[in-house]
Amino acid sequence: MVQVRALNRDGDSIPGAVIVLVSLNPDTVAIDSARMAVVGKAIGPAKVFARTGNLPSDPFTILVK
């Protein structure tokens, strides 16, 4: 499970923000949106990012072993 939260300019959490996870490498990592979880499909690194509305996070790497 991946824990993410949306922050405002002051660094405070935004309650109720709808956050979506996106895999940039769906052959390696799939997203289970209902559980906010990543599912390893193949060994190797994968890039994932979170977004709320049109605001994406920086991609982060998840290593599937």
PQR file with spaces between the fields and no chain letter, atoms N, CA, C, O and H, PARSE charges and radii, in Angstrom:
ATOM       1  N    MET     1       0.849   -1.173    0.000 -0.4000 1.5000
ATOM       2  CA   MET     1       0.000    0.000    0.000 -0.0000 2.0000
ATOM       3  C    MET     1       0.891    1.232    0.000  0.5500 1.7000
ATOM       4  O    MET     1       1.920    1.260    0.675 -0.5500 1.4000
ATOM       5  N    VAL     2       0.500    2.240   -0.749 -0.4000 1.5000
ATOM       6  CA   VAL     2       1.224    3.504   -0.825 -0.0000 2.0000
ATOM       7  C    VAL     2       0.388    4.552   -0.108  0.5500 1.7000
ATOM       8  O    VAL     2      -0.816    4.661   -0.336 -0.5500 1.4000
ATOM       9  H    VAL     2      -0.336    2.217   -1.297  0.4000 1.0000
ATOM      10  N    GLN     3       1.027    5.310    0.749 -0.4000 1.5000
ATOM      11  CA   GLN     3       0.322    6.390    1.439 -0.0000 2.0000
ATOM      12  C    GLN     3       0.734    7.717    0.816  0.5500 1.7000
ATOM      13  O    GLN     3       1.917    8.056    0.778 -0.5500 1.4000
ATOM      14  H    GLN     3       2.006    5.221    0.934  0.4000 1.0000
ATOM      15  N    VAL     4      -0.239    8.455    0.336 -0.4000 1.5000
ATOM      16  CA   VAL     4      -0.004    9.775   -0.249 -0.0000 2.0000
ATOM      17  C    VAL     4      -1.010   10.753    0.329  0.5500 1.7000
ATOM      18  O    VAL     4      -2.084   10.365    0.788 -0.5500 1.4000
ATOM      19  H    VAL     4      -1.200    8.179    0.367  0.4000 1.0000
ATOM      20  N    ARG     5      -0.651   12.009    0.298 -0.4000 1.5000
ATOM      21  CA   ARG     5      -1.587   13.046    0.737 -0.0000 2.0000
ATOM      22  C    ARG     5      -1.309   14.315   -0.041  0.5500 1.7000
ATOM      23  O    ARG     5      -0.170   14.580   -0.426 -0.5500 1.4000
ATOM      24  H    ARG     5       0.221   12.324   -0.075  0.4000 1.0000
ATOM      25  N    ALA     6      -2.330   15.086   -0.268 -0.4000 1.5000
ATOM      26  CA   ALA     6      -2.213   16.373   -0.942 -0.0000 2.0000
ATOM      27  C    ALA     6      -1.935   17.437    0.106  0.5500 1.7000
ATOM      28  O    ALA     6      -2.535   17.446    1.181 -0.5500 1.4000
ATOM      29  H    ALA     6      -3.255   14.871    0.045  0.4000 1.0000
ATOM      30  N    LEU     7      -1.015   18.330   -0.226 -0.4000 1.5000
ATOM      31  CA   LEU     7      -0.642   19.409    0.696 -0.0000 2.0000
ATOM      32  C    LEU     7      -0.929   20.759    0.062  0.5500 1.7000
ATOM      33  O    LEU     7      -0.829   20.924   -1.154 -0.5500 1.4000
ATOM      34  H    LEU     7      -0.527   18.322   -1.099  0.4000 1.0000
ATOM      35  N    ASN     8      -1.287   21.722    0.903 -0.4000 1.5000
ATOM      36  CA   ASN     8      -1.446   23.092    0.409 -0.0000 2.0000
ATOM      37  C    ASN     8      -0.096   23.810    0.465  0.5500 1.7000
ATOM      38  O    ASN     8       0.915   23.203    0.818 -0.5500 1.4000
ATOM      39  H    ASN     8      -1.368   21.588    1.890  0.4000 1.0000
ATOM      40  N    ARG     9      -0.077   25.069    0.126 -0.4000 1.5000
ATOM      41  CA   ARG     9       1.188   25.836    0.095 -0.0000 2.0000
ATOM      42  C    ARG     9       1.868   25.917    1.448  0.5500 1.7000
ATOM      43  O    ARG     9       3.085   26.090    1.526 -0.5500 1.4000
ATOM      44  H    ARG     9      -0.899   25.562   -0.161  0.4000 1.0000
ATOM      45  N    ASP    10       1.088   25.793    2.517 -0.4000 1.5000
ATOM      46  CA   ASP    10       1.658   25.861    3.859 -0.0000 2.0000
ATOM      47  C    ASP    10       2.145   24.498    4.355  0.5500 1.7000
ATOM      48  O    ASP    10       2.676   24.387    5.460 -0.5500 1.4000
ATOM      49  H    ASP    10       0.100   25.652    2.454  0.4000 1.0000
ATOM      50  N    GLY    11       1.960   23.459    3.527 -0.4000 1.5000
ATOM      51  CA   GLY    11       2.378   22.120    3.919 -0.0000 2.0000
ATOM      52  C    GLY    11       1.355   21.363    4.737  0.5500 1.7000
ATOM      53  O    GLY    11       1.655   20.301    5.282 -0.5500 1.4000
ATOM      54  H    GLY    11       1.529   23.550    2.630  0.4000 1.0000
ATOM      55  N    ASP    12       0.147   21.900    4.828 -0.4000 1.5000
ATOM      56  CA   ASP    12      -0.930   21.232    5.567 -0.0000 2.0000
ATOM      57  C    ASP    12      -1.694   20.289    4.639  0.5500 1.7000
ATOM      58  O    ASP    12      -1.876   20.593    3.461 -0.5500 1.4000
ATOM      59  H    ASP    12      -0.096   22.763    4.386  0.4000 1.0000
ATOM      60  N    SER    13      -2.141   19.146    5.164 -0.4000 1.5000
ATOM      61  CA   SER    13      -2.932   18.198    4.384 -0.0000 2.0000
ATOM      62  C    SER    13      -4.251   18.819    3.957  0.5500 1.7000
ATOM      63  O    SER    13      -4.827   19.634    4.678 -0.5500 1.4000
ATOM      64  H    SER    13      -1.993   18.899    6.122  0.4000 1.0000
ATOM      65  N    ILE    14      -4.724   18.433    2.789 -0.4000 1.5000
ATOM      66  CA   ILE    14      -6.012   18.889    2.277 -0.0000 2.0000
ATOM      67  C    ILE    14      -7.005   17.748    2.453  0.5500 1.7000
ATOM      68  O    ILE    14      -6.980   16.782    1.690 -0.5500 1.4000
ATOM      69  H    ILE    14      -4.256   17.771    2.202  0.4000 1.0000
ATOM      70  N    PRO    15      -7.882   17.851    3.455 -0.5600 1.5000
ATOM      71  CA   PRO    15      -8.849   16.775    3.699  0.2800 2.0000
ATOM      72  C    PRO    15      -9.777   16.570    2.501  0.5500 1.7000
ATOM      73  O    PRO    15     -10.245   17.536    1.898 -0.5500 1.4000
ATOM      74  N    GLY    16     -10.037   15.321    2.164 -0.4000 1.5000
ATOM      75  CA   GLY    16     -10.979   15.015    1.100 -0.0000 2.0000
ATOM      76  C    GLY    16     -10.436   15.143   -0.309  0.5500 1.7000
ATOM      77  O    GLY    16     -11.179   14.942   -1.270 -0.5500 1.4000
ATOM      78  H    GLY    16      -9.658   14.536    2.654  0.4000 1.0000
ATOM      79  N    ALA    17      -9.158   15.473   -0.461 -0.4000 1.5000
ATOM      80  CA   ALA    17      -8.585   15.585   -1.806 -0.0000 2.0000
ATOM      81  C    ALA    17      -8.624   14.218   -2.479  0.5500 1.7000
ATOM      82  O    ALA    17      -8.232   13.216   -1.882 -0.5500 1.4000
ATOM      83  H    ALA    17      -8.555   15.637    0.320  0.4000 1.0000
ATOM      84  N    VAL    18      -9.092   14.180   -3.706 -0.4000 1.5000
ATOM      85  CA   VAL    18      -9.135   12.930   -4.466 -0.0000 2.0000
ATOM      86  C    VAL    18      -7.762   12.730   -5.106  0.5500 1.7000
ATOM      87  O    VAL    18      -7.313   13.552   -5.905 -0.5500 1.4000
ATOM      88  H    VAL    18      -9.411   14.994   -4.191  0.4000 1.0000
ATOM      89  N    ILE    19      -7.107   11.637   -4.747 -0.4000 1.5000
ATOM      90  CA   ILE    19      -5.762   11.356   -5.234 -0.0000 2.0000
ATOM      91  C    ILE    19      -5.794   10.099   -6.088  0.5500 1.7000
ATOM      92  O    ILE    19      -6.405    9.095   -5.724 -0.5500 1.4000
ATOM      93  H    ILE    19      -7.471   10.969   -4.098  0.4000 1.0000
ATOM      94  N    VAL    20      -5.123   10.176   -7.231 -0.4000 1.5000
ATOM      95  CA   VAL    20      -5.045    9.064   -8.167 -0.0000 2.0000
ATOM      96  C    VAL    20      -3.582    8.687   -8.333  0.5500 1.7000
ATOM      97  O    VAL    20      -2.733    9.560   -8.516 -0.5500 1.4000
ATOM      98  H    VAL    20      -4.627   10.993   -7.527  0.4000 1.0000
ATOM      99  N    LEU    21      -3.275    7.385   -8.270 -0.4000 1.5000
ATOM     100  CA   LEU    21      -1.928    6.897   -8.561 -0.0000 2.0000
ATOM     101  C    LEU    21      -1.864    6.494  -10.031  0.5500 1.7000
ATOM     102  O    LEU    21      -2.820    5.944  -10.578 -0.5500 1.4000
ATOM     103  H    LEU    21      -3.965    6.676   -8.121  0.4000 1.0000
ATOM     104  N    VAL    22      -0.722    6.777  -10.662 -0.4000 1.5000
ATOM     105  CA   VAL    22      -0.523    6.450  -12.073 -0.0000 2.0000
ATOM     106  C    VAL    22       0.815    5.757  -12.222  0.5500 1.7000
ATOM     107  O    VAL    22       1.829    6.256  -11.735 -0.5500 1.4000
ATOM     108  H    VAL    22       0.054    7.223  -10.218  0.4000 1.0000
ATOM     109  N    SER    23       0.833    4.605  -12.894 -0.4000 1.5000
ATOM     110  CA   SER    23       2.075    3.885  -13.171 -0.0000 2.0000
ATOM     111  C    SER    23       2.586    4.301  -14.539  0.5500 1.7000
ATOM     112  O    SER    23       1.851    4.262  -15.526 -0.5500 1.4000
ATOM     113  H    SER    23       0.009    4.199  -13.289  0.4000 1.0000
ATOM     114  N    LEU    24       3.846    4.697  -14.591 -0.4000 1.5000
ATOM     115  CA   LEU    24       4.473    5.009  -15.873 -0.0000 2.0000
ATOM     116  C    LEU    24       5.042    3.755  -16.529  0.5500 1.7000
ATOM     117  O    LEU    24       5.468    3.787  -17.683 -0.5500 1.4000
ATOM     118  H    LEU    24       4.442    4.728  -13.789  0.4000 1.0000
ATOM     119  N    ASN    25       5.046    2.656  -15.788 -0.4000 1.5000
ATOM     120  CA   ASN    25       5.544    1.372  -16.288 -0.0000 2.0000
ATOM     121  C    ASN    25       4.528    0.272  -15.967  0.5500 1.7000
ATOM     122  O    ASN    25       4.795   -0.577  -15.115 -0.5500 1.4000
ATOM     123  H    ASN    25       4.700    2.630  -14.851  0.4000 1.0000
ATOM     124  N    PRO    26       3.360    0.272  -16.638 -0.5600 1.5000
ATOM     125  CA   PRO    26       2.293   -0.670  -16.290  0.2800 2.0000
ATOM     126  C    PRO    26       2.653   -2.141  -16.513  0.5500 1.7000
ATOM     127  O    PRO    26       1.988   -3.018  -15.962 -0.5500 1.4000
ATOM     128  N    ASP    27       3.680   -2.429  -17.300 -0.4000 1.5000
ATOM     129  CA   ASP    27       4.112   -3.824  -17.459 -0.0000 2.0000
ATOM     130  C    ASP    27       4.841   -4.316  -16.213  0.5500 1.7000
ATOM     131  O    ASP    27       4.917   -5.522  -15.974 -0.5500 1.4000
ATOM     132  H    ASP    27       4.220   -1.716  -17.747  0.4000 1.0000
ATOM     133  N    THR    28       5.376   -3.391  -15.418 -0.4000 1.5000
ATOM     134  CA   THR    28       6.111   -3.743  -14.203 -0.0000 2.0000
ATOM     135  C    THR    28       5.247   -3.582  -12.962  0.5500 1.7000
ATOM     136  O    THR    28       5.267   -4.431  -12.071 -0.5500 1.4000
ATOM     137  H    THR    28       5.314   -2.412  -15.612  0.4000 1.0000
ATOM     138  N    VAL    29       4.481   -2.481  -12.903 -0.4000 1.5000
ATOM     139  CA   VAL    29       3.653   -2.177  -11.730 -0.0000 2.0000
ATOM     140  C    VAL    29       2.258   -1.754  -12.182  0.5500 1.7000
ATOM     141  O    VAL    29       2.110   -0.857  -13.012 -0.5500 1.4000
ATOM     142  H    VAL    29       4.464   -1.791  -13.627  0.4000 1.0000
ATOM     143  N    ALA    30       1.246   -2.405  -11.633 -0.4000 1.5000
ATOM     144  CA   ALA    30      -0.146   -2.008  -11.868 -0.0000 2.0000
ATOM     145  C    ALA    30      -0.639   -1.259  -10.627  0.5500 1.7000
ATOM     146  O    ALA    30      -0.053   -1.371   -9.550 -0.5500 1.4000
ATOM     147  H    ALA    30       1.366   -3.134  -10.959  0.4000 1.0000
ATOM     148  N    ILE    31      -1.704   -0.508  -10.789 -0.4000 1.5000
ATOM     149  CA   ILE    31      -2.285    0.255   -9.685 -0.0000 2.0000
ATOM     150  C    ILE    31      -3.637   -0.345   -9.317  0.5500 1.7000
ATOM     151  O    ILE    31      -4.488   -0.564  -10.179 -0.5500 1.4000
ATOM     152  H    ILE    31      -2.180   -0.418  -11.664  0.4000 1.0000
ATOM     153  N    ASP    32      -3.823   -0.608   -8.020 -0.4000 1.5000
ATOM     154  CA   ASP    32      -5.117   -1.023   -7.484 -0.0000 2.0000
ATOM     155  C    ASP    32      -5.702    0.233   -6.843  0.5500 1.7000
ATOM     156  O    ASP    32      -5.421    0.532   -5.682 -0.5500 1.4000
ATOM     157  H    ASP    32      -3.132   -0.429   -7.320  0.4000 1.0000
ATOM     158  N    SER    33      -6.512    0.962   -7.600 -0.4000 1.5000
ATOM     159  CA   SER    33      -7.022    2.263   -7.154 -0.0000 2.0000
ATOM     160  C    SER    33      -7.917    2.150   -5.919  0.5500 1.7000
ATOM     161  O    SER    33      -7.915    3.048   -5.077 -0.5500 1.4000
ATOM     162  H    SER    33      -6.741    0.719   -8.543  0.4000 1.0000
ATOM     163  N    ALA    34      -8.664    1.084   -5.802 -0.4000 1.5000
ATOM     164  CA   ALA    34      -9.570    0.921   -4.667 -0.0000 2.0000
ATOM     165  C    ALA    34      -8.804    0.845   -3.347  0.5500 1.7000
ATOM     166  O    ALA    34      -9.295    1.289   -2.309 -0.5500 1.4000
ATOM     167  H    ALA    34      -8.665    0.355   -6.487  0.4000 1.0000
ATOM     168  N    ARG    35      -7.604    0.281   -3.397 -0.4000 1.5000
ATOM     169  CA   ARG    35      -6.805    0.116   -2.176 -0.0000 2.0000
ATOM     170  C    ARG    35      -5.623    1.075   -2.100  0.5500 1.7000
ATOM     171  O    ARG    35      -4.852    1.031   -1.142 -0.5500 1.4000
ATOM     172  H    ARG    35      -7.205   -0.080   -4.240  0.4000 1.0000
ATOM     173  N    MET    36      -5.470    1.957   -3.116 -0.4000 1.5000
ATOM     174  CA   MET    36      -4.288    2.838   -3.197 -0.0000 2.0000
ATOM     175  C    MET    36      -3.021    1.999   -3.054  0.5500 1.7000
ATOM     176  O    MET    36      -2.129    2.320   -2.269 -0.5500 1.4000
ATOM     177  H    MET    36      -6.097    1.993   -3.895  0.4000 1.0000
ATOM     178  N    ALA    37      -2.963    0.919   -3.829 -0.4000 1.5000
ATOM     179  CA   ALA    37      -1.854   -0.020   -3.737 -0.0000 2.0000
ATOM     180  C    ALA    37      -1.220   -0.212   -5.109  0.5500 1.7000
ATOM     181  O    ALA    37      -1.870   -0.041   -6.140 -0.5500 1.4000
ATOM     182  H    ALA    37      -3.688    0.658   -4.467  0.4000 1.0000
ATOM     183  N    VAL    38       0.050   -0.566   -5.102 -0.4000 1.5000
ATOM     184  CA   VAL    38       0.734   -0.950   -6.325 -0.0000 2.0000
ATOM     185  C    VAL    38       0.874   -2.467   -6.319  0.5500 1.7000
ATOM     186  O    VAL    38       1.063   -3.083   -5.270 -0.5500 1.4000
ATOM     187  H    VAL    38       0.578   -0.705   -4.265  0.4000 1.0000
ATOM     188  N    VAL    39       0.780   -3.050   -7.493 -0.4000 1.5000
ATOM     189  CA   VAL    39       0.846   -4.503   -7.637 -0.0000 2.0000
ATOM     190  C    VAL    39       2.001   -4.825   -8.583  0.5500 1.7000
ATOM     191  O    VAL    39       1.978   -4.449   -9.755 -0.5500 1.4000
ATOM     192  H    VAL    39       0.626   -2.549   -8.345  0.4000 1.0000
ATOM     193  N    GLY    40       3.014   -5.528   -8.060 -0.4000 1.5000
ATOM     194  CA   GLY    40       4.150   -5.904   -8.888 -0.0000 2.0000
ATOM     195  C    GLY    40       3.750   -6.953   -9.908  0.5500 1.7000
ATOM     196  O    GLY    40       3.131   -7.962   -9.570 -0.5500 1.4000
ATOM     197  H    GLY    40       3.033   -5.834   -7.108  0.4000 1.0000
ATOM     198  N    LYS    41       4.110   -6.703  -11.164 -0.4000 1.5000
ATOM     199  CA   LYS    41       3.806   -7.642  -12.243 -0.0000 2.0000
ATOM     200  C    LYS    41       5.068   -8.261  -12.827  0.5500 1.7000
ATOM     201  O    LYS    41       5.019   -9.346  -13.406 -0.5500 1.4000
ATOM     202  H    LYS    41       4.613   -5.883  -11.438  0.4000 1.0000
ATOM     203  N    ALA    42       6.198   -7.574  -12.678 -0.4000 1.5000
ATOM     204  CA   ALA    42       7.476   -8.056  -13.196 -0.0000 2.0000
ATOM     205  C    ALA    42       8.587   -7.480  -12.330  0.5500 1.7000
ATOM     206  O    ALA    42       8.421   -6.424  -11.719 -0.5500 1.4000
ATOM     207  H    ALA    42       6.238   -6.692  -12.209  0.4000 1.0000
ATOM     208  N    ILE    43       9.693   -8.160  -12.281 -0.4000 1.5000
ATOM     209  CA   ILE    43      10.838   -7.703  -11.488 -0.0000 2.0000
ATOM     210  C    ILE    43      11.471   -6.489  -12.160  0.5500 1.7000
ATOM     211  O    ILE    43      11.640   -6.454  -13.379 -0.5500 1.4000
ATOM     212  H    ILE    43       9.828   -9.018  -12.777  0.4000 1.0000
ATOM     213  N    GLY    44      11.816   -5.505  -11.351 -0.4000 1.5000
ATOM     214  CA   GLY    44      12.506   -4.325  -11.861 -0.0000 2.0000
ATOM     215  C    GLY    44      11.945   -3.043  -11.289  0.5500 1.7000
ATOM     216  O    GLY    44      10.994   -3.065  -10.508 -0.5500 1.4000
ATOM     217  H    GLY    44      11.679   -5.533  -10.361  0.4000 1.0000
ATOM     218  N    PRO    45      12.537   -1.919  -11.679 -0.5600 1.5000
ATOM     219  CA   PRO    45      12.064   -0.619  -11.192  0.2800 2.0000
ATOM     220  C    PRO    45      10.893   -0.109  -12.023  0.5500 1.7000
ATOM     221  O    PRO    45      10.778   -0.403  -13.212 -0.5500 1.4000
ATOM     222  N    ALA    46      10.041    0.649  -11.378 -0.4000 1.5000
ATOM     223  CA   ALA    46       8.920    1.286  -12.065 -0.0000 2.0000
ATOM     224  C    ALA    46       8.723    2.680  -11.484  0.5500 1.7000
ATOM     225  O    ALA    46       8.939    2.904  -10.293 -0.5500 1.4000
ATOM     226  H    ALA    46      10.135    0.888  -10.412  0.4000 1.0000
ATOM     227  N    LYS    47       8.321    3.593  -12.318 -0.4000 1.5000
ATOM     228  CA   LYS    47       8.018    4.959  -11.895 -0.0000 2.0000
ATOM     229  C    LYS    47       6.508    5.091  -11.700  0.5500 1.7000
ATOM     230  O    LYS    47       5.714    4.624  -12.516 -0.5500 1.4000
ATOM     231  H    LYS    47       8.146    3.411  -13.286  0.4000 1.0000
ATOM     232  N    VAL    48       6.139    5.736  -10.601 -0.4000 1.5000
ATOM     233  CA   VAL    48       4.736    5.982  -10.251 -0.0000 2.0000
ATOM     234  C    VAL    48       4.628    7.446   -9.835  0.5500 1.7000
ATOM     235  O    VAL    48       5.567    8.005   -9.267 -0.5500 1.4000
ATOM     236  H    VAL    48       6.784    6.115   -9.938  0.4000 1.0000
ATOM     237  N    PHE    49       3.495    8.059  -10.116 -0.4000 1.5000
ATOM     238  CA   PHE    49       3.248    9.390   -9.571 -0.0000 2.0000
ATOM     239  C    PHE    49       1.821    9.469   -9.079  0.5500 1.7000
ATOM     240  O    PHE    49       0.969    8.671   -9.471 -0.5500 1.4000
ATOM     241  H    PHE    49       2.733    7.604  -10.577  0.4000 1.0000
ATOM     242  N    ALA    50       1.570   10.432   -8.222 -0.4000 1.5000
ATOM     243  CA   ALA    50       0.232   10.689   -7.700 -0.0000 2.0000
ATOM     244  C    ALA    50      -0.233   12.020   -8.267  0.5500 1.7000
ATOM     245  O    ALA    50       0.574   12.896   -8.578 -0.5500 1.4000
ATOM     246  H    ALA    50       2.262   11.080   -7.904  0.4000 1.0000
ATOM     247  N    ARG    51      -1.540   12.157   -8.394 -0.4000 1.5000
ATOM     248  CA   ARG    51      -2.067   13.450   -8.831 -0.0000 2.0000
ATOM     249  C    ARG    51      -3.398   13.701   -8.157  0.5500 1.7000
ATOM     250  O    ARG    51      -4.141   12.779   -7.819 -0.5500 1.4000
ATOM     251  H    ARG    51      -2.196   11.445   -8.141  0.4000 1.0000
ATOM     252  N    THR    52      -3.669   14.958   -7.977 -0.4000 1.5000
ATOM     253  CA   THR    52      -4.979   15.393   -7.518 -0.0000 2.0000
ATOM     254  C    THR    52      -5.409   16.486   -8.486  0.5500 1.7000
ATOM     255  O    THR    52      -4.728   17.502   -8.627 -0.5500 1.4000
ATOM     256  H    THR    52      -3.066   15.707   -8.252  0.4000 1.0000
ATOM     257  N    GLY    53      -6.524   16.280   -9.142 -0.4000 1.5000
ATOM     258  CA   GLY    53      -6.933   17.195  -10.203 -0.0000 2.0000
ATOM     259  C    GLY    53      -5.894   17.175  -11.305  0.5500 1.7000
ATOM     260  O    GLY    53      -5.527   16.107  -11.796 -0.5500 1.4000
ATOM     261  H    GLY    53      -7.077   15.455   -9.027  0.4000 1.0000
ATOM     262  N    ASN    54      -5.419   18.340  -11.697 -0.4000 1.5000
ATOM     263  CA   ASN    54      -4.387   18.446  -12.733 -0.0000 2.0000
ATOM     264  C    ASN    54      -2.994   18.633  -12.137  0.5500 1.7000
ATOM     265  O    ASN    54      -2.057   18.962  -12.863 -0.5500 1.4000
ATOM     266  H    ASN    54      -5.717   19.208  -11.298  0.4000 1.0000
ATOM     267  N    LEU    55      -2.843   18.428  -10.832 -0.4000 1.5000
ATOM     268  CA   LEU    55      -1.559   18.651  -10.170 -0.0000 2.0000
ATOM     269  C    LEU    55      -0.857   17.327   -9.893  0.5500 1.7000
ATOM     270  O    LEU    55      -1.245   16.602   -8.977 -0.5500 1.4000
ATOM     271  H    LEU    55      -3.605   18.160  -10.242  0.4000 1.0000
ATOM     272  N    PRO    56       0.187   17.000  -10.686 -0.5600 1.5000
ATOM     273  CA   PRO    56       0.902   15.742  -10.463  0.2800 2.0000
ATOM     274  C    PRO    56       2.063   15.916   -9.486  0.5500 1.7000
ATOM     275  O    PRO    56       2.628   17.002   -9.350 -0.5500 1.4000
ATOM     276  N    SER    57       2.400   14.824   -8.817 -0.4000 1.5000
ATOM     277  CA   SER    57       3.617   14.812   -7.990 -0.0000 2.0000
ATOM     278  C    SER    57       4.805   14.518   -8.896  0.5500 1.7000
ATOM     279  O    SER    57       4.637   14.187  -10.070 -0.5500 1.4000
ATOM     280  H    SER    57       1.941   13.942   -8.928  0.4000 1.0000
ATOM     281  N    ASP    58       5.988   14.641   -8.351 -0.4000 1.5000
ATOM     282  CA   ASP    58       7.167   14.149   -9.046 -0.0000 2.0000
ATOM     283  C    ASP    58       7.075   12.621   -9.054  0.5500 1.7000
ATOM     284  O    ASP    58       6.612   12.028   -8.080 -0.5500 1.4000
ATOM     285  H    ASP    58       6.125   14.910   -7.397  0.4000 1.0000
ATOM     286  N    PRO    59       7.506   11.984  -10.132 -0.5600 1.5000
ATOM     287  CA   PRO    59       7.504   10.514  -10.143  0.2800 2.0000
ATOM     288  C    PRO    59       8.458    9.970   -9.091  0.5500 1.7000
ATOM     289  O    PRO    59       9.502   10.559   -8.811 -0.5500 1.4000
ATOM     290  N    PHE    60       8.081    8.839   -8.516 -0.4000 1.5000
ATOM     291  CA   PHE    60       8.962    8.158   -7.563 -0.0000 2.0000
ATOM     292  C    PHE    60       9.128    6.717   -8.028  0.5500 1.7000
ATOM     293  O    PHE    60       8.269    6.170   -8.720 -0.5500 1.4000
ATOM     294  H    PHE    60       7.232    8.360   -8.744  0.4000 1.0000
ATOM     295  N    THR    61      10.242    6.115   -7.639 -0.4000 1.5000
ATOM     296  CA   THR    61      10.572    4.760   -8.107 -0.0000 2.0000
ATOM     297  C    THR    61      10.137    3.722   -7.090  0.5500 1.7000
ATOM     298  O    THR    61      10.345    3.890   -5.889 -0.5500 1.4000
ATOM     299  H    THR    61      10.940    6.559   -7.077  0.4000 1.0000
ATOM     300  N    ILE    62       9.534    2.655   -7.576 -0.4000 1.5000
ATOM     301  CA   ILE    62       9.193    1.487   -6.773 -0.0000 2.0000
ATOM     302  C    ILE    62       9.952    0.325   -7.393  0.5500 1.7000
ATOM     303  O    ILE    62       9.876    0.102   -8.601 -0.5500 1.4000
ATOM     304  H    ILE    62       9.365    2.518   -8.553  0.4000 1.0000
ATOM     305  N    LEU    63      10.683   -0.414   -6.570 -0.4000 1.5000
ATOM     306  CA   LEU    63      11.461   -1.549   -7.054 -0.0000 2.0000
ATOM     307  C    LEU    63      10.723   -2.842   -6.718  0.5500 1.7000
ATOM     308  O    LEU    63      10.467   -3.143   -5.552 -0.5500 1.4000
ATOM     309  H    LEU    63      10.745   -0.233   -5.588  0.4000 1.0000
ATOM     310  N    VAL    64      10.391   -3.588   -7.749 -0.4000 1.5000
ATOM     311  CA   VAL    64       9.729   -4.882   -7.578 -0.0000 2.0000
ATOM     312  C    VAL    64      10.823   -5.941   -7.551  0.5500 1.7000
ATOM     313  O    VAL    64      11.623   -6.041   -8.481 -0.5500 1.4000
ATOM     314  H    VAL    64      10.598   -3.343   -8.696  0.4000 1.0000
ATOM     315  N    LYS    65      10.853   -6.733   -6.477 -0.4000 1.5000
ATOM     316  CA   LYS    65      11.890   -7.774   -6.350 -0.0000 2.0000
ATOM     317  C    LYS    65      11.296   -9.143   -6.526  0.5500 1.7000
ATOM     318  O    LYS    65      12.012  -10.141   -6.454 -0.5500 1.4000
ATOM     319  H    LYS    65      10.203   -6.652   -5.721  0.4000 1.0000
